[in-house]
Amino acid sequence: MHVHILGICGTFMGGLALLARAMGHKVTGSDANVYPPMSTQLEQQGIELIQGFDPSQLGEEGINQPDLVVIGNAMSRGNPCVEAVLNKGMNYTSGPQFLSEHILPKRWVLAVSGTHGKTSTSSMLAWILEYCGYQPGFLIGGVPQNFGVSAKLGNSPFFVVEADEYDSAFFDKRSKFVHYRPRTLVINNLEFDHADIFADLAAIQRQFNHVIRTVPGDGKVIWPKDVPAVQQVIDMGCWSEQETFSQQADSRGWQGVSIAEDGHEFEVIFNGESQGVLRWDLIGQHNIENAVMAIAAARHVGVSPNHAIEALTQFSPPKRRLELLATPNHIAVYDDFAHHPTAIATTLKGLRAKVGNSKIIVVLEPRSNTMKSGVHKDTLAESMALADQAWLFQASNVGWNIADNMQSASIPVTVSDSIDDIVAQVSSNAKAGDTIVVMSNGGFNGIHQKIIAAITQQSK
């Protein structure tokens, strides 16, 4: 079958392309911006990439016309290829529906959902299964460094998927994860996000209730007992076995108890009994919680917690999850995907525990649709309180004045609409021993490497 993917260079759609190619299908695709690293990864797999959305890429009936067009959720009515698909009556589907119909049938699906930590937790879970010989398939919204690719078909019934609550396509406004029918469902946490498609938290909770309804009775839902928003979803109805995570010492279920303040060493406890101590390179309470959730999910398919702990001692976090890029002039420069005040605060809490009293400089781009709309503008300043200084980028498409909302910040905050100005100021202010953490869920105009280059140049 010839599968053509519109919007192929997104992490999800690119991963889907790799899976379709591994199944033996001919795969082609197009996107508005075809560039490395995704373009390189796809081309190495023999996938033809086309720049832009000229309808000629769809061929004519009987001549190079694909058997199925997979339409990414970034595509909308008015796109020339979308209009051509509809006008020609071509066979089309969404990415999640393709995954559901062509890859997931008869698989034991382990789905990792939640507002934060999906990529990290699903990467941990896939690695645990791989390390323990389960040879899982996976589709993850990032690049797990233990694998080097974002998707793999696998050689067993087990398939790990990062289960996103974002909508599936312009013609299917259900959340992606409703298509996956998991047997093991992890819900990491739940907050309001994706303000471009959800009116409020209750709208997101309904979608989580929908995916819970698809888990079989002998399946398992693993969820955090201390999060009221998740408890409310469970109270809507859950017909499956349950296991919970809690930070309360007297709780049944799972716990992760810090031994080291920065979280690089902690004890895993289940039903009051120690399962072992994990020592690794990751930091932060959020990663402790991610790890325990992954260990719990792996236990559901037969992996003992002590083996899962052993696997995670050799876990490398996905790219862009507090990833150390370089240390020019003894200044640590990190890249982090944080795109929500909660994620920013938890990342900085772990980093503060790691570096002690050393100076932390935040360079932040409020880039997600929710951030740009201003939904989190009143909590953004507080989320950076554990840093020492911050520079924020005021992009032209941010619909609120960032500087006005930084008046309440407890640290010095500079707001600029110039990447070059931010680079110059940050590089001149940073001194040996400082830590710079760049936070954005996008490319941030390559500011990471520009800062590294500027600091390197100053040291010459």
N, C-alpha and C positions, 0 to 999 in steps of 0.2 A: 504494500500500500504506500502511496505517495502522500506524505503528510506535510502540509505547508503551515508554518506558524507565524502569525502576525504579532509583532512585539516580542521577538525571540530573544532579545538580549537582556531582558529582565532575569533576575536570579531564578525565579520559579519557572518561567517559560524556557529559559536556557537549560535548566535541569531536566525539564520535561522532554526537550529535544534530545538530550543525551540518552534518556530512557527509551524513547521511541526508536532511536538509531540502534541501540543495543538489542531491541526486539527484532531487528532486521528490516525495519521500514526505511524507505527512502525519505529523508528529511531535508526540507529547505525552509528558509524563513527570511523575514525582513524586519527592519526596525528603523526608527528615525535616526538613531545614532548607533552605528556598528563600529565598535572599537574594543581594544583589549581591556581587561583580560578575557571577557566572555567570548569575544569574537575569535580569539586565538584558540580557546578551549573547544569551541564548536567546529572550527575549520579543521582542527587536528583530528576530529572524529568524522571527517568527510561530509560535513554539513555545509551546503552552499548558502551563503548569506548575501542578501540584497539590501542596499542602502535605499531607504525611503519606501513609499507606498504607491508606486505607479501600478495601476491595475494590470499592465501587461505581464507582470510577474505571475499572474494567475493562469496564463495561457488561454487556449480556446478548447472547446469541447473536442476531445479526442486528440488534442495536441498539447502535450505538456501540462494538462490541467490536473491539479492535485485531486486525489480521491477524497481528501478531508482537509478542511481549513480549521486550524485551532486558533481562536481569537482571544488574545490577551485582554485582561481587564483594563488596560490603559487605552484600549481602542474604543472609539465611540462613533455614533452616527455622524456622517459627514466625512469620515476618513475614506479616501478614494477606494482602497481595497475592500473595506467593509461594504461600501455601497455596491461595488462590483459583485461581491459574493452574494448579496441579497438579490440584486437584479438578475443575475444568472441562475439563481436557484441552486447554488452549489451547496454541498453537504458541509455543515460547519458545526462546531461545538466549542465549549469553553475548555480552558486548561484543566480545572478540577474535574470536569465531566470526563475528559479523555483519560485522566489518571484513574478515575473510578471504573470506567468501562473496559480499559485495555490493559491496565497494569495491576490493579488492586484485587480483582476477583480471586477468590480462594487464597488470599494472603491473610496472615495475621497482622493486622494493621495496628501499629503503636503510634498514636497521634499525640503530639505535644502542643497544647494550646495555652493561651493566656496573653495578657497585655505585654508582659516583659519576660525575657529569658527563653523564648521559644527556640531560637537558633542555638544558643549554648546548650540547653537541656537536650534537644534532639541530637545534637552532635555528641554529647556525652553518652546518650543512650545507644546511638549507632556504634560508637567505639566500644562500649562495654560488650555489645553483642558480637562485634567483630573479633575482639580480643579473646572472647570465650568460645570462639569457633562456630558461631551461629551463621556467619556469612550473610548478614542482612542486606536487603535493598534499602535505599533511603532517598528522600528528596528533602533538602534542607535549604532554607533561605539565606545561605552564606556558604563559605568554603571551609569545611572542617579540615584543619591542618593535618590531622592523622590520615586523611584520605586524599586530600589535594584536589578533590572534585566536589561539586555540590549535589550530585546525584549518581546513584549506582543501582543497577537492576537487582543484583544480589543472586545468590544460589541457594535460597531457602525460602520457606513460606513467610519469613518475618520481614516486615517492611516498616521502617520508621519514617514518619512524615511530619514536617513542621506544619501545624494545623492553624492556618490564619483565619481570622474572623472577617477579613476584608471581603468585599463582594466578588463574585465569580466572573462576571462579564456584563456588558451593557444590556444583554438580553436575559441575564440571570442574576438577580440582585440578592440571592441567598449567599450566605457566607461560604467561603471555599470549603471549610471543614465539614459542612453538612454532607458533602459528596463522599467522604472517606470511609464511613461506616467502621469506625475503629472497634477493636476488641479490647484494647488497652487505651484508655484516655487519661492523659495528664492535663490538669488545669493548674497552671502555675500560680496565677493571680488574676485579678480583674479590676480594671479602672476604666474611666471614660477615655476614649481615644477615637481616632478616625472621624472627626467632627464633620468631614465632608460627606459622609454617608450615613452616620448615625445621629439621631436627634438628641439622644441622651443615653445614660448608662442602662436604663431599662430596655432600650432597643437592642443593645449588645447582649444583655442577659437573656433575652428571648432567643437569640441565635445560639447561645451556649446551651440553653435548654433544648433546642432542636437537636444539637449534636448528641447530647446525653440520651435523647430518645432513640438514637440509632445504635447505642451500645447494647449488645445482647445481655440477657440475664446472667449468663455465666462469664461475661466480660467484667472489666474492672474500671472504676473511675477513681483516680487518685487526685486528691484536692487538699488545699490548705485550710485547716479548720479555723484559723485566726483571721480569715478574710471575710467580712460580712457579705460583700457583694457575691462571693462564690457560694457562701452558705445559703443565700437567698435563691440562687439558681438551683442548688440541690433541693431546696424546699419546694420548688415547682414540680418536682417529681424525678426520682431516680430509681430505675428498676434493675440495677446491676449491683454487683459486689462493690464495696467501697473501702478505700484505705485513706487515711488522712495524715497530713503533716501538721505539726504544731511546734511552736517555740516554748510551750508550757511544759515544765519539767514533770508534772504529774499526769500528763496526757498519754492515752493509748495511741497506737499508731507510730509514725515516724518522727524522729527528731534529729537535728544536727547540732551538736554542742561544741562551741568554739573552744579550742585549747590555746591557740595562738590568737592574739588580738586582731590581727589582720585577716584571719580566716584561712591561712595556708595550712593549718592543721586543726582537725576537728574529729569528734567521735560520732559515729553513726549508731543510733539507737532505734530499736523496733520493739514495741510493746514492752518497754522497760528494760530490755536486754541489749547489751552492747554487741554490735555487729562488727566492730573493728574501728581503727583509727586511720583516717586518710590524711596523708601529707602530700601536698602537691604545690605547683607554682602559682595557682590562681589565688585571688584574694577576694574578700568581701562576703558579707552575710548572704547576699543574693546568690552568689555562686555555691555557697553551702546548701542553700535551699534547692538550687537547680540540681546539684549532685545527688541529694537525697531523693528527689523526685525521680531522677534517672535510675537510681539504684532500685527504688520501689517498682518502677515499671519493668525493669529487667528481671526482677524476682518473679513477676507474673508469668514470664515465659520459661522460668526454670533456672535462672542464674542466681546462685547464692550470693548474699550481700558481701561476703568476704572476697569472693572472686571479682565482683563488681568494683569493690574498693581497690583491689589490686590493679584492675584495668585502668582506673582513673588516676593512679599514680603516674601513668604514662600518657595521660591525655594532654593534648595541645589545644588551646581554645581556638575557636574560629577566627578567621581574619577579622580585624576591626573590632574585636571585643577586648578593650584595653590592651591593644597590641603595641608593644614597644618597637618603634620604628628605627630609632637611632639615638645615640648619646653624644652629639657634637659638643665639644668643649665641656664635657662632663655634665651636660644638661640632658635629662631624659625627656624624649618626645614620644608621646603615646597617641594612638588613634583609637577613638572609641565611638561606637554607633549610637550612643545615648540620644534619644529624641523625645524624651518625656521627663518632666521634673522629677518623678520618682526614680527613674533610671539614672538621672544625673546625680541625685543625692546619694543613692546607694553606691554608685561607682566611686564617688568622691569619699565616702565614708571608708570604703576598703582601702583606697589609695592613701588617705590620711593615716590610717593605722600602719600602713607599710612604710611611709616615708617619715613618720614622726613629725617633728617641727620644721622640717624643710619646706621651702616655699613651693606652693602649687599654683600654677597659672592656668586658668581655663580659657580656651579659645572656642567659642560656641557659635554655631549657625542654627537658628530656629528655622528648620527647613520642612518638617513634616506638615501635612495639610492642617492638622490640628494646631500646631505651633503657629503657623502663618496666620491662621484665623483669629488668634488671640485668646483661645479658650484657656490656655495655661499661663497667661501673662501675669496673673496675680500671684502665682506660686513659683515662678521661674527664679526670681531673685533669691528667695529663701533656699531653693534647691542647691545653690552654689555656696552656701555659707561656710562650708568646710575648706574651701579654697582660700587663697590669700589675695588673689587679684584675677580679674576677668576682662576679656575683650569679646564683645558680641558684634556680629555682622548684621547690619540693617540692610537686607536685600530689598530690591524695589518691589518685590511681590509679597512682602510682609505687610499685612493690613493694619498694623498698629505701630505706634511710636515706642520703640523699645526703651529709649532713654528715659521717657516719662515713667515707665514702670520699674526702672532700676533705682529710683530715688530712695526706695526702702531697703536697698541692699546693704548688708552688714560689711561688705568688702568693697574696695574700689572697683568700679566697673566703667570701662570705656566702650562706647558704642560708635561704630564707624560704618559707613557705606562703601569703604574702600579696602579691598583685600591687601593692596600694597601697603597702605598705612598701617593696617593691623600687623602685617609681617614686620615692618620696620620697627614699630613700637615694641612688639613682643620680643623680638630678637635683641633689641638694645636693653630691655629691662631684665631679661633672664641672665642669671649668673650661674657659675659652676655650682652644682649641687641642687639646683632647682629642678622642678618637674613641670613640663608643659603637657596638658592633655587637650587634644583637639576633639571636639564633640560635634558630630553631624551624622545624619543618616544618608548623606549624599557625598559627592566628590569634593565639595567645598572649594571649588576652583583650584584644586591642587595646593591648597595653603600649607599642608603638612610638609611637603618637600621644599616649598619656598621658605618656610621658617628654618628648616634644617640647613638649607643652603646659605641663608643669611647669617646664621650663627656660625657656620663653618667658615664663611668668608671673614667674619669679624675676628676669628681666632688666628688668622694667618698674619 
